[in-house]
Amino acid sequence: MIARTIAAVLVCLMLAGTVIGESETGHLRPKSVNVACAQDSAQVSWEEIMDVNLTGYDIYQKAPSDPDYVKVNQGLVTAAQYIVVGLASATFYEFAVTAVYNDGIASGLSNPASCTTG
């Protein structure tokens, strides 16, 4: 009985640590990322994060030939959308977004969204 109670408490603490850890830092990842590709561009949009500590967003792209995601914006994006230009035609791309906070720390990458240029 005691062992079962201890195990239950440990599971609760682990779950609470995951939830509390994310909300304590305030570094939430952008959600609901969508992308629409055109001939040589893509419009990336996401659900805006409502947090007074949010400074902006960074947008990342990955083509099949890229080993990892590459940041595409020069400065922080303050809207919940961004148009990526200069893409290769007839190419599959994945896009992801991070949220950057006023402490200089960025969230992890959002879930990616993908499309193929025209």
One Martini backbone bead per residue (centre of mass of N, CA, C, O) as a GRO file, in nm:
protein
  118
    1MET     BB    1   0.060   0.062  -0.023
    2ILE     BB    2   0.297   0.255   0.009
    3ALA     BB    3   0.428   0.205  -0.268
    4ARG     BB    4   0.180   0.299  -0.433
    5THR     BB    5   0.173   0.587  -0.321
    6ILE     BB    6   0.455   0.672  -0.404
    7ALA     BB    7   0.418   0.623  -0.706
    8ALA     BB    8   0.185   0.825  -0.741
    9VAL     BB    9   0.339   1.075  -0.648
   10LEU     BB   10   0.566   1.063  -0.859
   11VAL     BB   11   0.387   1.092  -1.106
   12CYS     BB   12   0.264   1.364  -1.028
   13LEU     BB   13   0.532   1.519  -1.014
   14MET     BB   14   0.619   1.474  -1.304
   15LEU     BB   15   0.373   1.605  -1.438
   16ALA     BB   16   0.392   1.878  -1.293
   17GLY     BB   17   0.677   1.950  -1.393
   18THR     BB   18   0.603   1.976  -1.689
   19VAL     BB   19   0.386   2.193  -1.664
   20ILE     BB   20   0.528   2.398  -1.482
   21GLY     BB   21   0.789   2.438  -1.642
   22GLU     BB   22   0.654   2.576  -1.885
   23SER     BB   23   0.500   2.810  -1.729
   24GLU     BB   24   0.736   2.936  -1.569
   25THR     BB   25   0.903   3.032  -1.823
   26GLY     BB   26   0.713   3.119  -2.082
   27HIS     BB   27   0.821   2.913  -2.328
   28LEU     BB   28   0.625   2.892  -2.566
   29ARG     BB   29   0.511   2.736  -2.836
   30PRO     BB   30   0.406   2.751  -3.130
   31LYS     BB   31   0.089   2.715  -3.286
   32SER     BB   32  -0.070   2.637  -3.568
   33VAL     BB   33   0.098   2.580  -3.820
   34ASN     BB   34   0.098   2.736  -4.145
   35VAL     BB   35   0.111   2.673  -4.511
   36ALA     BB   36   0.155   2.858  -4.829
   37CYS     BB   37   0.234   2.792  -5.154
   38ALA     BB   38   0.412   2.910  -5.421
   39GLN     BB   39   0.638   2.937  -5.659
   40ASP     BB   40   0.869   3.127  -5.453
   41SER     BB   41   0.677   3.101  -5.191
   42ALA     BB   42   0.572   3.151  -4.834
   43GLN     BB   43   0.301   3.137  -4.605
   44VAL     BB   44   0.339   3.188  -4.262
   45SER     BB   45   0.138   3.066  -3.986
   46TRP     BB   46   0.008   3.142  -3.647
   47GLU     BB   47  -0.049   3.131  -3.319
   48GLU     BB   48  -0.075   3.366  -3.103
   49ILE     BB   49   0.108   3.485  -2.833
   50MET     BB   50  -0.013   3.574  -2.506
   51ASP     BB   51   0.263   3.772  -2.398
   52VAL     BB   52   0.442   4.025  -2.243
   53ASN     BB   53   0.734   3.864  -2.296
   54LEU     BB   54   0.709   3.890  -2.591
   55THR     BB   55   0.903   3.981  -2.881
   56GLY     BB   56   0.893   3.728  -3.096
   57TYR     BB   57   0.983   3.572  -3.411
   58ASP     BB   58   1.107   3.272  -3.566
   59ILE     BB   59   1.193   3.144  -3.891
   60TYR     BB   60   1.195   2.812  -4.037
   61GLN     BB   61   1.371   2.609  -4.280
   62LYS     BB   62   1.332   2.293  -4.486
   63ALA     BB   63   1.498   2.110  -4.705
   64PRO     BB   64   1.594   1.807  -4.819
   65SER     BB   65   1.908   1.915  -4.840
   66ASP     BB   66   1.886   1.987  -4.548
   67PRO     BB   67   2.008   1.906  -4.229
   68ASP     BB   68   1.856   2.169  -4.125
   69TYR     BB   69   1.735   2.431  -3.990
   70VAL     BB   70   1.671   2.770  -4.121
   71LYS     BB   71   1.691   3.091  -4.080
   72VAL     BB   72   1.494   3.362  -4.255
   73ASN     BB   73   1.500   3.598  -4.065
   74GLN     BB   74   1.648   3.894  -3.964
   75GLY     BB   75   1.423   3.984  -3.780
   76LEU     BB   76   1.189   4.010  -3.574
   77VAL     BB   77   0.866   3.888  -3.559
   78THR     BB   78   0.541   4.046  -3.470
   79ALA     BB   79   0.374   3.867  -3.627
   80ALA     BB   80   0.157   3.575  -3.729
   81GLN     BB   81   0.338   3.625  -3.999
   82TYR     BB   82   0.521   3.504  -4.303
   83ILE     BB   83   0.720   3.574  -4.593
   84VAL     BB   84   0.882   3.353  -4.800
   85VAL     BB   85   1.155   3.404  -5.014
   86GLY     BB   86   1.342   3.242  -5.266
   87LEU     BB   87   1.228   2.983  -5.369
   88ALA     BB   88   1.216   2.686  -5.504
   89SER     BB   89   1.083   2.524  -5.747
   90ALA     BB   90   0.941   2.229  -5.691
   91THR     BB   91   0.959   2.228  -5.358
   92PHE     BB   92   1.004   2.088  -5.053
   93TYR     BB   93   0.883   2.226  -4.737
   94GLU     BB   94   0.970   2.321  -4.408
   95PHE     BB   95   0.809   2.481  -4.119
   96ALA     BB   96   0.912   2.684  -3.832
   97VAL     BB   97   0.859   2.816  -3.492
   98THR     BB   98   0.969   3.070  -3.267
   99ALA     BB   99   0.978   3.204  -2.946
  100VAL     BB  100   1.070   3.529  -2.821
  101TYR     BB  101   1.202   3.659  -2.528
  102ASN     BB  102   1.306   3.919  -2.306
  103ASP     BB  103   1.548   3.710  -2.205
  104GLY     BB  104   1.652   3.573  -2.495
  105ILE     BB  105   1.468   3.325  -2.503
  106ALA     BB  106   1.380   3.043  -2.682
  107SER     BB  107   1.190   2.834  -2.801
  108GLY     BB  108   1.098   2.579  -2.940
  109LEU     BB  109   0.999   2.421  -3.195
  110SER     BB  110   0.757   2.379  -3.377
  111ASN     BB  111   0.550   2.234  -3.550
  112PRO     BB  112   0.548   2.143  -3.862
  113ALA     BB  113   0.508   2.275  -4.192
  114SER     BB  114   0.400   2.192  -4.532
  115CYS     BB  115   0.523   2.233  -4.882
  116THR     BB  116   0.489   2.294  -5.239
  117THR     BB  117   0.609   2.446  -5.484
  118GLY     BB  118   0.512   2.555  -5.818
   0.00000   0.00000   0.00000
